[in-house]
Amino acid sequence: MVKKIEGHEEANSSTENNPKKIKEVTKTYLITDFEDVEYTDDNLIDLKELEEMQKKFFGDTSQTLYTLLYYIQQEDRLDYFKNNESGRMGSINSLFQIEDEKQKLVNIRQARKRVGELTDYLEKQIKEIESSLCKDLENIPGAQAKYKKLFKKDIVWDVENPVISTKESLDQILHILNGIREIVLNRENLENDFKNIKYNNFLNDAMLETRLKAYIIVEKIQADIEKYIEKKQKLLFLKDEAKKVKKLDFINIEYRQLGGYVNKPEVCENLVQKVLEYRQIEKNIHETQQSINELIRMREQLIKISDDETILGEGICPYCGYDWKEKEQLSKNIEKTTEDVNSLLGTAGKQMKDTIDEIREIFMKNVWSNAELLISELEKDVLLSSFMEFEESDIIEKHKYIEQFLKNNAFEINMSKENSVDSIEKDIQQIQDIIKETICILPEEYYQKKTQYQFDTILTDYFFSIGDIAELKETDISEKAIFLKYKFALQEREKTKQVERLKRQKECLEKEVSKKLNQYMKDWKASIDKYQGNIISQIEIPFYIYSARILQSYQGGQGILIRDKDGKEELNSIRFTTPNEEHDVLYTMSSGQLSGILLAFSLALHKIFVNEGLNIMLIDDPVQCMDDLNIVSFVELMRTEFPDIQLLISTHENSFAGYILYKYKKYSLPAKRCNLKEISMSQN
C-alpha cells in the first residue's frame, strides 16, 4: 500500500490546500511489490474503501491507537492537557474501547429515570381518577335502561354512550332534567308567560303610540290613500307659497302650479309674464339701486305688518334702535324715510317698483284669496293633518308592523267611524286596553320553578322552539334520568378497575423493573470502574518513573501522579499532580515541563499497551521548549527503556540530532541521521 501526494495544485481558496485535509488530498495505491511501481487508476483506492480496509486489517481503533501509542505529534501537543479532566478520561475510554459500555451505563440511567417518571405519571393518574370517583356510588340506582334520544338538538349527554366524568356532572344533568320536567308540566303557563312578555314588550315600546296612530290613519284612509298623498303634496306646496307671500316675495311664487290648484290659470300666466318683465329690468339696474329697492321693500313690509304691537308698539326703530316714544311717530318717520329713499331711484328703479306693486295687487285680489280658502279647507281634514305628520314610507311601515302584530295574536279591533283627533286618541287607547286585558296572571309557584331551573336558559340550550316541548313526555324524562345513572355507574366501575390496573402496573415498575435496573446499573458501573482502575493502575507507575526521569530540573524533584479528580465512586476524570500538590500540572508547570510530561505519558502508554507486532514509534520535534537537562534525560530514557523499537524522530535542532546519534553509537545502538533538505535537493 502506497500513499502519494500529487503535489500542490492551484485552488480557489486556501482551505483546499489546508494541511489538515491531507487525507482528502492524498491518493492511496494498492500495489503488488515495491520493485515495479506503477501508479495507475486501476491501483487507486478511494477514501471510503481505504477506511474499510483499515478497519479490516488494523481494527476499528487503529487511528486512535496510532495517535496515542505510536505517534507523538508536535502540533497541538498540549491539547490533551488543555482538555478538561473529564475529557482526558474520555480519551482513555476511547483508547480501550469502552465508549459503548459507558453509553450503556448512560442508557441504563436514562431508562431508570424514565421508569421513575412513568411511575410518577401512573401515581398522578391514579390520584386523578380516585379523586373523581363517586364516594356514594351504592346510593345511585343504576338500573339497566335502554337508550332513547330525548332532544332534537345534539346534546353531549343525550347520546348512547355519554361521558359523565364526576358525580357533580351527573347531579347537574339531573337538575336540568328536573327543570325540563317542570317545563313540560307547566307548558300552558310557559306559553302564557311568553305571551305576557311579548305583550308587555309591545306595550312598553316608546314608539307604540306613534305606530298605533299611523296604523289607525292608514286603516281609515286606505281606500283613498292616493288622494291623501295628492292632498298632502298640495297642502305642503300651498304652505310653502304662503311663506313667500308673508315675506312679500311675489317674484319667486310658483304662479303656474298655484293657478292650477285655485283654477286661475289665465291670471297666473299673466303674473308669470309680469315676473319676467321684472327680472329683465332687474338685470339692468346697478347694484346700488338693487340695494335701495330692497331697503324700500323691507320698509314697506314693516309698515304692512305695523299692526303687530310687538314690533312697533314701543316706538323703537327696529333698524337703528332710536326711541321715537310713540308708535305713530315711528310710523310717520318710516314713511318719510321711504319717500326720501324713493327719490333716490331712477327711472328703471321706479319701473321695477311699479311692476312689483302691480304683481302684488293682481295676485292678492284674484289668486291668493282663493288659495287661502283652499288651505283652510284642506286643514280642516283631521286625517290629512295626521297623515302629514309622517313620511309616506314610514307610515306604511308602521302600519304593517301593527297590522302583523294584531293578526299574529288574533286581536280584533273595531275603530270608530269618526274622523277627529279625539276619535283617533280613543282608538289608540282601545287597542292598548284590549292587549292589556289579554295579559293573564300566572301562579307564584310557576315563577319560583322558572327561577329555580332557569327556564330561559334550558329553552335556549335544549330546544329549537317551544313547540318541541309538546312532543316530550314526563316518562321519557324519567327514563333518561335512569339511563344516565346507569351509564354513570358503569363508568365508575370501569374507573375503579382502571385504578386497580394502574396500581398493578406501578407496583410492577417499582418492584420488578426499577429494582432490576438499579442492580444492573450497579453491576455495570462496578465493571467499568474496575476496568478503568485497572487501566490507570497499569499506567501510573511507569508514568511516574518516566516523568521523574525527564523532569529532573523540576524543583519538586519527583514524578507525576495520576489521580481521580473528585475521588468519587465512579472514575470520570483524570488529574495530573505532583505528590505534594492538589492542583493539576496544567496550572503549575511551564509549557516545556508540560511537553516533557506529555512525552512521559505517551511513552508509558506505548510501554504498557503497544502491540508487539508493530515495534515502532514516531515523535515529531520532542524537545521543543525543553531545557538541556530535560533533553538529556529524555534521550537517556529512550536509549535505556526503548532500545529495541524503531524510533523515527523529527527535529529542526542540529545539536539535538547530533546528540542522539552520539549517545546511540556510544552504546552500540543503530542510528541514522537524515537531512530531508539534502535528500530533496539530490533527487531534483
C-alpha positions as CSV (number, residue, x, y, z in Angstrom):
1,M,0.0,0.0,0.0
2,V,1.4,3.3,-1.1
3,K,0.2,6.8,-0.2
4,K,1.1,9.6,-2.6
5,I,0.5,13.3,-2.5
6,E,0.3,14.6,-6.1
7,G,1.7,18.0,-5.3
8,H,0.4,21.5,-4.8
9,E,-2.4,22.4,-7.1
10,E,-4.0,25.8,-7.9
11,A,-7.0,26.3,-5.7
12,N,-9.7,28.9,-5.4
13,S,-9.2,29.1,-1.6
14,S,-6.6,28.3,0.9
15,T,-8.8,25.7,2.6
16,E,-8.5,23.4,-0.4
17,N,-4.7,23.0,0.3
18,N,-5.0,23.0,4.0
19,P,-2.6,20.5,5.6
20,K,-5.3,19.3,7.9
21,K,-7.1,17.9,4.7
22,I,-4.1,15.7,3.9
23,K,-6.4,12.6,4.0
24,E,-8.5,14.1,1.2
25,V,-5.6,15.3,-1.0
26,T,-3.6,12.1,-0.5
27,K,-4.0,9.3,-3.0
28,T,-3.7,5.7,-1.9
29,Y,-2.5,2.9,-4.3
30,L,-2.5,-0.8,-3.6
31,I,0.4,-2.4,-5.4
32,T,1.9,-6.0,-5.5
33,D,5.5,-5.0,-4.8
34,F,7.8,-2.0,-4.5
35,E,10.2,-3.1,-7.3
36,D,8.0,-2.4,-10.2
37,V,5.9,0.5,-9.2
38,E,3.1,1.8,-11.5
39,Y,0.7,4.2,-10.1
40,T,-2.4,3.8,-12.3
41,D,-6.1,4.4,-11.7
42,D,-6.5,0.6,-11.5
43,N,-4.5,0.5,-8.3
44,L,-6.2,3.6,-6.8
45,I,-8.3,3.1,-3.7
46,D,-11.0,5.7,-2.7
47,L,-11.2,7.1,0.8
48,K,-14.2,5.0,1.8
49,E,-12.7,1.8,0.6
50,L,-9.5,2.7,2.4
51,E,-11.3,3.2,5.7
52,E,-13.0,-0.2,5.3
53,M,-9.6,-1.9,4.6
54,Q,-8.0,-0.1,7.6
55,K,-10.7,-1.4,9.9
56,K,-10.4,-4.9,8.5
57,F,-6.7,-5.2,8.9
58,F,-6.0,-3.0,11.9
59,G,-9.3,-2.8,13.8
60,D,-11.8,0.0,14.5
61,T,-9.4,1.9,16.8
62,S,-6.4,1.8,14.6
63,Q,-6.3,5.6,14.1
64,T,-6.8,6.2,17.8
65,L,-4.1,3.6,18.7
66,Y,-1.7,5.3,16.2
67,T,-2.1,8.8,17.6
68,L,-1.9,7.7,21.3
69,L,0.7,4.8,21.2
70,Y,2.8,5.2,18.1
71,Y,2.9,8.9,17.1
72,I,3.6,11.9,19.3
73,Q,3.0,15.0,17.2
74,Q,4.3,18.5,17.6
75,E,1.1,20.3,16.6
76,D,-1.3,20.8,19.4
77,R,1.0,18.9,21.7
78,L,-0.7,20.2,24.8
79,D,-4.2,19.6,23.6
80,Y,-4.5,16.5,25.9
81,F,-3.6,18.6,29.0
82,K,-5.7,21.5,27.9
83,N,-8.7,19.2,27.7
84,N,-10.8,19.2,30.8
85,E,-10.3,16.4,33.3
86,S,-13.4,14.5,32.1
87,G,-12.2,14.9,28.5
88,R,-8.9,13.2,29.4
89,M,-10.8,10.2,30.8
90,G,-12.8,10.1,27.6
91,S,-9.6,9.7,25.6
92,I,-8.6,6.8,27.8
93,N,-12.0,5.3,27.3
94,S,-11.8,5.7,23.6
95,L,-8.3,4.1,23.5
96,F,-9.5,1.0,25.3
97,Q,-12.9,0.8,23.5
98,I,-15.3,1.3,26.4
99,E,-17.3,4.1,24.9
100,D,-20.1,1.6,24.2
101,E,-20.0,0.4,27.8
102,K,-20.1,4.0,29.1
103,Q,-23.0,4.7,26.8
104,K,-24.8,1.6,28.0
105,L,-24.4,2.9,31.5
106,V,-25.9,6.2,30.5
107,N,-28.8,4.4,28.8
108,I,-29.4,2.4,31.9
109,R,-29.6,5.6,34.0
110,Q,-31.9,7.2,31.5
111,A,-34.1,4.1,31.5
112,R,-34.2,4.2,35.3
113,K,-35.1,7.9,35.1
114,R,-37.9,7.2,32.6
115,V,-39.2,4.3,34.7
116,G,-39.3,6.8,37.7
117,E,-41.1,9.3,35.5
118,L,-43.6,6.7,34.3
119,T,-44.1,5.6,37.9
120,D,-44.8,9.3,38.9
121,Y,-47.2,9.6,35.9
122,L,-49.1,6.5,36.9
123,E,-49.3,7.8,40.5
124,K,-50.7,11.1,39.2
125,Q,-53.3,9.2,37.0
126,I,-54.3,7.1,40.0
127,K,-54.9,10.1,42.2
128,E,-56.8,12.0,39.5
129,I,-59.1,9.0,38.8
130,E,-59.6,8.3,42.5
131,S,-60.4,12.0,43.2
132,S,-63.2,11.8,40.6
133,L,-64.6,8.5,41.8
134,C,-68.1,8.8,43.3
135,K,-67.9,8.2,47.1
136,D,-71.6,7.3,47.3
137,L,-72.0,5.0,44.3
138,E,-74.0,2.5,46.2
139,N,-76.8,5.0,46.7
140,I,-77.1,5.7,42.9
141,P,-79.8,3.5,41.5
142,G,-78.1,2.3,38.4
143,A,-80.8,0.0,37.0
144,Q,-80.2,-1.0,33.4
145,A,-82.2,1.1,30.9
146,K,-82.4,1.4,27.1
147,Y,-81.2,4.4,25.2
148,K,-83.7,6.8,23.7
149,K,-82.8,10.2,22.2
150,L,-84.7,12.9,24.1
151,F,-84.0,16.1,22.2
152,K,-84.0,17.2,18.5
153,K,-80.8,19.2,19.3
154,D,-77.5,17.4,19.6
155,I,-76.7,17.3,23.3
156,V,-73.4,15.8,24.6
157,W,-75.1,13.7,27.2
158,D,-78.1,12.8,25.1
159,V,-76.1,10.1,23.3
160,E,-75.9,6.3,23.6
161,N,-72.6,6.4,25.4
162,P,-72.4,9.7,27.3
163,V,-69.2,10.6,29.2
164,I,-70.1,11.8,32.7
165,S,-66.8,12.5,34.5
166,T,-67.9,13.2,38.1
167,K,-70.8,12.9,40.4
168,E,-71.2,16.7,40.3
169,S,-71.6,16.5,36.5
170,L,-74.3,13.8,36.9
171,D,-76.1,16.0,39.5
172,Q,-76.0,18.9,37.1
173,I,-77.6,16.9,34.3
174,L,-80.3,15.5,36.6
175,H,-81.0,19.1,37.7
176,I,-81.5,20.1,34.1
177,L,-83.8,17.1,33.5
178,N,-85.9,18.1,36.5
179,G,-86.1,21.6,35.0
180,I,-87.2,20.1,31.7
181,R,-89.8,18.0,33.6
182,E,-91.2,21.2,35.2
183,I,-91.3,22.9,31.8
184,V,-93.3,20.0,30.4
185,L,-95.7,20.1,33.4
186,N,-96.1,23.9,33.1
187,R,-96.3,24.1,29.4
188,E,-99.6,26.1,29.4
189,N,-98.2,28.6,32.0
190,L,-95.0,28.8,29.9
191,E,-96.9,29.7,26.8
192,N,-98.9,32.3,28.7
193,D,-95.7,33.7,30.1
194,F,-94.2,34.1,26.7
195,K,-97.4,35.9,25.6
196,N,-97.3,38.2,28.6
197,I,-93.7,39.0,27.9
198,K,-94.5,39.7,24.2
199,Y,-97.5,41.9,25.1
200,N,-95.6,43.8,27.8
201,N,-92.7,44.4,25.4
202,F,-95.2,45.7,22.8
203,L,-97.0,48.0,25.3
204,N,-93.7,49.3,26.7
205,D,-92.4,50.3,23.3
206,A,-91.5,54.0,23.4
207,M,-92.8,54.3,19.7
208,L,-96.0,52.5,20.4
209,E,-98.4,55.5,20.2
210,T,-96.8,56.8,17.1
211,R,-97.1,53.4,15.5
212,L,-100.7,53.0,16.6
213,K,-101.6,56.4,15.2
214,A,-100.0,55.5,11.9
215,Y,-102.0,52.3,11.8
216,I,-105.3,54.0,12.6
217,I,-104.8,56.7,10.0
218,V,-103.9,54.2,7.2
219,E,-106.8,52.0,8.2
220,K,-109.2,55.0,7.8
221,I,-107.8,56.3,4.5
222,Q,-106.6,53.0,3.0
223,A,-109.2,53.2,0.2
224,D,-108.3,56.8,-0.7
225,I,-104.6,56.8,0.2
226,E,-103.5,58.0,-3.3
227,K,-105.9,61.0,-2.9
228,Y,-104.4,61.8,0.5
229,I,-100.9,61.6,-0.9
230,E,-102.0,64.2,-3.5
231,K,-103.7,66.4,-0.9
232,K,-100.6,66.2,1.2
233,Q,-98.4,67.4,-1.6
234,K,-100.9,70.2,-2.5
235,L,-101.1,71.4,1.1
236,L,-97.3,71.4,1.5
237,F,-97.0,73.4,-1.7
238,L,-99.6,76.0,-0.6
239,K,-97.9,76.4,2.8
240,D,-94.5,77.0,1.1
241,E,-96.1,79.6,-1.1
242,A,-97.8,81.2,1.9
243,K,-94.4,81.7,3.5
244,K,-93.3,83.6,0.3
245,V,-96.5,85.8,0.5
246,K,-95.8,86.6,4.1
247,K,-92.3,87.7,3.2
248,L,-93.8,89.8,0.2
249,D,-91.7,87.7,-2.1
250,F,-94.0,87.9,-5.1
251,I,-91.3,87.3,-7.6
252,N,-90.5,83.6,-6.6
253,I,-94.1,82.3,-6.3
254,E,-94.9,79.3,-8.5
255,Y,-97.7,81.0,-10.3
256,R,-98.5,78.3,-12.9
257,Q,-98.8,75.5,-10.4
258,L,-100.8,77.7,-8.0
259,G,-103.1,78.8,-10.8
260,G,-103.9,75.1,-11.5
261,Y,-104.8,74.5,-7.8
262,V,-107.1,77.6,-7.5
263,N,-108.5,77.4,-11.1
264,K,-106.9,80.7,-12.1
265,P,-104.6,79.7,-15.0
266,E,-105.1,82.9,-17.1
267,V,-104.5,85.3,-14.3
268,C,-101.4,83.4,-13.1
269,E,-100.0,83.2,-16.6
270,N,-100.3,87.0,-16.8
271,L,-98.4,87.2,-13.5
272,V,-95.7,85.0,-14.9
273,Q,-95.2,87.4,-17.7
274,K,-95.0,90.3,-15.2
275,V,-92.3,88.5,-13.3
276,L,-90.3,88.0,-16.5
277,E,-90.6,91.8,-17.1
278,Y,-89.4,92.5,-13.6
279,R,-86.4,90.2,-14.0
280,Q,-85.5,91.8,-17.3
281,I,-85.5,95.3,-15.6
282,E,-83.6,93.9,-12.7
283,K,-80.7,92.8,-14.9
284,N,-80.2,96.4,-16.0
285,I,-80.3,98.0,-12.6
286,H,-77.0,98.9,-10.9
287,E,-76.1,97.0,-7.7
288,T,-76.6,100.1,-5.6
289,Q,-80.1,100.6,-7.0
290,Q,-80.9,97.0,-6.2
291,S,-79.9,97.6,-2.6
292,I,-82.2,100.7,-2.4
293,N,-85.1,98.8,-3.8
294,E,-84.5,96.0,-1.3
295,L,-84.4,98.6,1.5
296,I,-87.7,100.1,0.3
297,R,-89.3,96.7,0.1
298,M,-88.3,95.8,3.6
299,R,-89.6,99.2,4.9
300,E,-92.9,98.6,3.1
301,Q,-93.1,95.1,4.6
302,L,-92.5,96.7,8.0
303,I,-95.4,99.2,7.5
304,K,-97.7,96.4,6.3
305,I,-97.3,94.5,9.5
306,S,-97.1,97.5,11.8
307,D,-100.4,96.4,13.4
308,D,-98.3,93.9,15.3
309,E,-97.7,95.7,18.7
310,T,-94.7,93.5,19.4
311,I,-92.8,95.1,16.5
312,L,-93.6,98.9,16.7
313,G,-95.5,99.0,19.9
314,E,-92.8,100.7,22.0
315,G,-91.8,103.2,19.3
316,I,-88.3,101.9,19.0
317,C,-86.9,101.7,15.4
318,P,-86.0,98.1,14.6
319,Y,-83.3,99.4,12.2
320,C,-81.3,101.9,14.2
321,G,-82.7,101.5,17.7
322,Y,-83.8,105.1,18.1
323,D,-86.6,105.6,20.6
324,W,-89.5,107.7,19.0
325,K,-91.6,107.3,22.2
326,E,-94.8,106.5,20.2
327,K,-95.7,104.1,17.5
328,E,-97.4,106.8,15.4
329,Q,-94.3,109.0,15.4
330,L,-92.2,106.0,14.4
331,S,-94.6,105.1,11.5
332,K,-94.5,108.7,10.2
333,N,-90.7,108.7,10.2
334,I,-90.6,105.3,8.4
335,E,-92.9,106.7,5.7
336,K,-90.9,109.9,5.4
337,T,-87.6,107.9,5.1
338,T,-89.2,105.7,2.5
339,E,-90.2,108.7,0.4
340,D,-86.7,110.1,0.7
341,V,-85.2,106.7,-0.5
342,N,-87.8,106.6,-3.3
343,S,-86.5,109.9,-4.5
344,L,-83.1,108.2,-5.0
345,L,-84.4,105.7,-7.5
346,G,-84.0,106.4,-11.1
347,T,-86.4,105.6,-13.9
348,A,-85.6,101.8,-14.0
349,G,-85.9,101.6,-10.2
350,K,-89.3,103.3,-10.4
351,Q,-90.4,100.9,-13.1
352,M,-89.4,97.9,-11.1
353,K,-91.3,99.2,-8.1
354,D,-94.4,99.8,-10.2
355,T,-94.1,96.3,-11.6
356,I,-93.9,94.6,-8.3
357,D,-96.8,96.7,-7.0
358,E,-98.9,95.6,-9.9
359,I,-98.0,91.9,-9.4
360,R,-98.9,92.1,-5.8
361,E,-102.2,93.8,-6.4
362,I,-103.3,91.4,-9.1
363,F,-102.1,88.4,-7.1
364,M,-103.7,89.3,-3.8
365,K,-107.0,90.3,-5.3
366,N,-107.5,87.5,-7.9
367,V,-105.4,84.5,-6.7
368,W,-104.3,84.4,-3.1
369,S,-107.8,84.8,-1.6
370,N,-108.8,81.5,-3.3
371,A,-105.6,79.9,-2.2
372,E,-106.2,80.8,1.4
373,L,-109.7,79.2,1.1
374,L,-108.2,76.0,-0.3
375,I,-105.6,75.9,2.6
376,S,-108.3,76.4,5.1
377,E,-110.4,73.6,3.5
378,L,-107.5,71.1,3.5
379,E,-106.5,71.9,7.1
380,K,-110.0,71.0,8.3
381,D,-109.4,67.4,7.3
382,V,-108.2,65.8,10.5
383,L,-106.9,62.6,8.8
384,L,-104.9,64.7,6.3
385,S,-103.3,66.7,9.2
386,S,-102.3,63.5,11.0
387,F,-101.2,61.9,7.7
388,M,-98.9,64.8,7.1
389,E,-97.0,64.1,10.4
390,F,-95.4,61.0,8.7
391,E,-93.3,60.3,5.7
392,E,-95.2,58.1,3.3
393,S,-92.8,55.1,3.6
394,D,-92.6,55.5,7.3
395,I,-96.4,55.4,7.9
396,I,-96.8,52.4,5.7
397,E,-94.0,50.5,7.6
398,K,-95.6,51.4,11.0
399,H,-99.0,50.3,9.8
400,K,-97.6,46.9,8.6
401,Y,-95.9,46.4,12.0
402,I,-99.1,46.9,14.0
403,E,-101.2,45.0,11.5
404,Q,-98.9,42.0,11.6
405,F,-98.8,42.0,15.4
406,L,-102.6,42.2,15.7
407,K,-103.1,39.5,13.1
408,N,-100.5,37.1,14.6
409,N,-102.1,37.4,18.1
410,A,-105.7,37.3,16.8
411,F,-106.7,40.7,18.1
412,E,-109.9,42.2,16.5
413,I,-110.2,45.9,16.6
414,N,-113.3,47.9,15.8
415,M,-112.4,51.5,15.2
416,S,-114.8,54.4,15.4
417,K,-116.1,55.9,12.3
418,E,-115.5,59.4,13.4
419,N,-112.5,61.3,11.9
420,S,-111.5,63.6,14.7
421,V,-108.5,64.0,17.0
422,D,-110.4,62.6,19.9
423,S,-111.6,59.6,18.0
424,I,-108.0,58.7,17.0
425,E,-106.9,59.0,20.6
426,K,-109.8,56.8,21.7
427,D,-108.9,54.1,19.1
428,I,-105.2,54.2,20.3
429,Q,-106.4,53.7,23.9
430,Q,-108.8,50.9,22.8
431,I,-106.0,48.9,21.2
432,Q,-103.8,49.2,24.2
433,D,-106.7,48.2,26.6
434,I,-107.5,45.1,24.5
435,I,-103.9,43.9,24.7
436,K,-103.6,44.7,28.5
437,E,-106.8,42.7,29.1
438,T,-105.2,39.7,27.4
439,I,-102.3,39.6,29.8
440,C,-103.0,36.9,32.4
441,I,-101.8,36.4,36.0
442,L,-99.7,33.3,36.5
443,P,-99.4,31.4,39.7
444,E,-96.4,32.3,42.0
445,E,-95.3,28.7,42.1
446,Y,-94.6,28.9,38.3
447,Y,-92.3,31.8,38.7
448,Q,-90.5,30.0,41.5
449,K,-89.9,27.0,39.3
450,K,-88.8,29.3,36.4
451,T,-86.2,30.9,38.6
452,Q,-85.0,27.7,40.3
453,Y,-84.4,25.8,37.0
454,Q,-83.7,28.8,34.7
455,F,-86.3,28.0,32.1
456,D,-85.0,30.6,29.7
457,T,-81.5,29.0,29.6
458,I,-82.9,25.5,29.2
459,L,-85.2,26.5,26.3
460,T,-82.2,28.2,24.5
461,D,-79.8,25.3,25.1
462,Y,-82.0,22.3,24.5
463,F,-84.9,23.3,22.2
464,F,-85.3,24.7,18.8
465,S,-88.7,26.1,19.6
466,I,-91.4,26.0,22.3
467,G,-93.3,23.6,20.0
468,D,-90.7,20.9,20.7
469,I,-91.8,20.8,24.3
470,A,-95.3,19.4,23.4
471,E,-93.6,16.2,22.0
472,L,-91.9,15.4,25.3
473,K,-93.5,13.1,27.9
474,E,-92.7,13.0,31.6
475,T,-92.0,9.3,31.4
476,D,-89.3,10.0,28.7
477,I,-87.6,12.4,31.0
478,S,-87.7,9.9,33.9
479,E,-86.3,7.1,31.8
480,K,-83.5,9.4,30.6
481,A,-82.5,10.1,34.2
482,I,-82.4,6.3,35.0
483,F,-80.4,5.7,31.8
484,L,-77.8,8.3,32.8
485,K,-77.5,7.0,36.3
486,Y,-76.9,3.5,34.9
487,K,-74.2,4.7,32.5
488,F,-72.5,6.7,35.2
489,A,-72.5,3.6,37.5
490,L,-70.8,1.6,34.7
491,Q,-68.2,4.3,34.1
492,E,-67.4,4.5,37.8
493,R,-67.0,0.7,38.0
494,E,-64.7,0.9,34.9
495,K,-62.7,3.7,36.6
496,T,-62.3,1.5,39.7
497,K,-61.0,-1.3,37.5
498,Q,-58.7,1.2,35.7
499,V,-57.3,2.3,39.1
500,E,-56.5,-1.3,40.0
501,R,-54.8,-1.9,36.7
502,L,-52.7,1.3,37.1
503,K,-51.7,0.3,40.6
504,R,-50.6,-3.2,39.4
505,Q,-48.5,-1.5,36.7
506,K,-47.0,0.9,39.1
507,E,-46.2,-1.9,41.6
508,C,-44.6,-3.9,38.8
509,L,-42.4,-1.0,37.8
510,E,-41.3,-0.3,41.3
511,K,-40.7,-3.8,42.5
512,E,-39.5,-5.5,39.3
513,V,-38.3,-3.2,36.6
514,S,-36.8,-0.4,38.7
515,K,-35.2,-2.9,41.1
516,K,-33.6,-4.9,38.2
517,L,-32.4,-1.7,36.6
518,N,-30.8,-0.5,39.8
519,Q,-28.9,-3.8,40.2
520,Y,-28.0,-3.9,36.5
521,M,-26.7,-0.3,36.7
522,K,-24.7,-1.0,39.9
523,D,-23.1,-4.1,38.4
524,W,-22.3,-2.5,35.1
525,K,-20.9,0.6,36.8
526,A,-18.7,-1.5,39.0
527,S,-17.3,-3.4,36.0
528,I,-16.5,-0.1,34.2
529,D,-14.9,1.3,37.4
530,K,-12.8,-1.8,37.8
531,Y,-11.7,-1.8,34.2
532,Q,-10.8,1.9,34.3
533,G,-9.0,1.5,37.6
534,N,-7.0,-1.4,36.1
535,I,-6.0,0.8,33.1
536,I,-4.9,3.6,35.4
537,S,-3.0,1.2,37.7
538,Q,-1.1,-0.1,34.7
539,I,-0.1,3.3,33.5
540,E,0.6,5.2,36.8
541,I,3.9,3.5,37.8
542,P,5.8,3.7,34.5
543,F,4.4,7.2,34.0
544,Y,5.6,8.3,37.4
545,I,9.1,6.9,36.7
546,Y,9.3,8.3,33.2
547,S,8.1,11.8,34.2
548,A,10.5,11.9,37.2
549,R,13.4,10.9,34.9
550,I,12.5,13.6,32.2
551,L,11.7,16.4,34.7
552,Q,15.0,16.2,36.7
553,S,15.2,20.0,36.7
554,Y,11.7,20.4,38.3
555,Q,12.1,21.9,41.8
556,G,9.8,19.2,43.2
557,G,12.2,16.6,42.1
558,Q,9.5,13.9,41.8
559,G,7.4,12.2,39.2
560,I,3.8,13.0,38.3
561,L,0.8,11.1,39.8
562,I,-2.5,10.2,38.0
563,R,-5.5,10.9,40.2
564,D,-9.3,10.8,40.0
565,K,-10.5,14.4,40.1
566,D,-13.0,14.1,42.9
567,G,-12.4,10.7,44.4
568,K,-16.0,9.6,43.6
569,E,-17.2,6.1,43.3
570,E,-17.1,6.3,39.5
571,L,-13.9,7.3,37.7
572,N,-15.0,10.1,35.5
573,S,-11.8,12.3,35.2
574,I,-8.0,12.3,35.3
575,R,-5.9,14.8,37.1
576,F,-2.1,15.0,36.9
577,T,-0.4,16.3,40.1
578,T,2.9,16.1,41.9
579,P,2.8,14.2,45.2
580,N,2.6,17.3,47.4
581,E,0.1,19.2,45.2
582,E,-3.6,19.0,44.6
583,H,-3.7,21.3,41.6
584,D,-3.4,20.0,38.1
585,V,0.1,20.4,36.5
586,L,-1.6,22.4,33.7
587,Y,-1.8,25.3,36.1
588,T,1.6,25.0,37.9
589,M,4.1,24.0,35.2
590,S,5.7,25.7,32.1
591,S,5.0,24.6,28.6
592,G,8.4,22.9,28.4
593,Q,7.7,20.9,31.5
594,L,4.2,20.0,30.2
595,S,5.8,18.9,27.0
596,G,8.1,16.6,29.0
597,I,5.1,15.2,30.9
598,L,3.3,14.5,27.7
599,L,6.3,12.6,26.4
600,A,6.4,10.6,29.6
601,F,2.6,9.8,29.4
602,S,2.9,8.8,25.7
603,L,5.9,6.6,26.4
604,A,4.1,5.0,29.3
605,L,1.1,4.2,27.1
606,H,3.4,2.8,24.5
607,K,5.3,0.7,27.0
608,I,2.2,-0.9,28.5
609,F,-0.3,-1.2,25.7
610,V,1.6,-1.3,22.4
611,N,1.0,-4.1,20.0
612,E,4.2,-6.1,19.9
613,G,3.7,-6.8,16.2
614,L,4.3,-3.2,15.3
615,N,7.5,-2.2,17.1
616,I,7.8,1.5,16.0
617,M,7.3,5.0,17.4
618,L,7.2,8.3,15.6
619,I,8.0,11.5,17.5
620,D,7.7,15.0,16.0
621,D,10.2,17.5,17.4
622,P,10.0,16.3,21.0
623,V,12.5,18.8,22.6
624,Q,10.5,22.0,21.6
625,C,10.5,24.4,24.6
626,M,12.5,21.8,26.8
627,D,15.8,22.8,28.5
628,D,19.1,21.0,28.1
629,L,18.8,18.8,31.2
630,N,15.3,17.6,30.2
631,I,16.6,16.9,26.7
632,V,19.5,14.8,28.0
633,S,17.1,12.9,30.4
634,F,14.7,12.2,27.5
635,V,17.4,10.8,25.3
636,E,18.7,8.6,28.2
637,L,15.2,7.4,28.8
638,M,14.6,6.5,25.2
639,R,18.0,4.7,25.0
640,T,17.6,2.7,28.1
641,E,13.8,1.9,28.2
642,F,13.2,1.5,24.4
643,P,16.3,0.1,22.9
644,D,14.5,-2.5,20.7
645,I,12.0,-0.3,19.0
646,Q,12.4,1.7,15.8
647,L,12.3,5.4,16.6
648,L,11.6,8.0,13.9
649,I,12.3,11.4,15.5
650,S,12.0,14.7,13.5
651,T,13.6,17.9,14.7
652,H,15.0,21.1,13.3
653,E,17.7,21.2,16.1
654,N,21.0,20.0,14.6
655,S,22.6,19.8,18.1
656,F,19.8,17.6,19.3
657,A,20.1,15.3,16.3
658,G,23.8,15.1,16.8
659,Y,23.5,14.3,20.5
660,I,21.1,11.4,19.8
661,L,23.4,10.0,17.1
662,Y,26.4,10.3,19.6
663,K,24.6,8.6,22.5
664,Y,23.3,5.7,20.4
665,K,26.6,5.0,18.7
666,K,28.4,5.2,22.0
667,Y,26.3,2.3,23.3
668,S,26.5,0.5,20.0
669,L,22.8,1.1,19.1
670,P,21.9,1.5,15.4
671,A,21.1,5.1,14.5
672,K,20.9,7.1,11.3
673,R,20.6,10.8,10.6
674,C,18.7,12.0,7.5
675,N,18.6,15.6,6.2
676,L,15.4,15.9,4.3
677,K,16.5,19.1,2.6
678,E,19.6,17.4,1.2
679,I,17.7,14.3,0.1
680,S,15.1,16.5,-1.7
681,M,17.8,18.5,-3.5
682,S,19.7,15.4,-4.6
683,Q,16.5,13.9,-6.1
684,N,15.9,17.1,-8.0
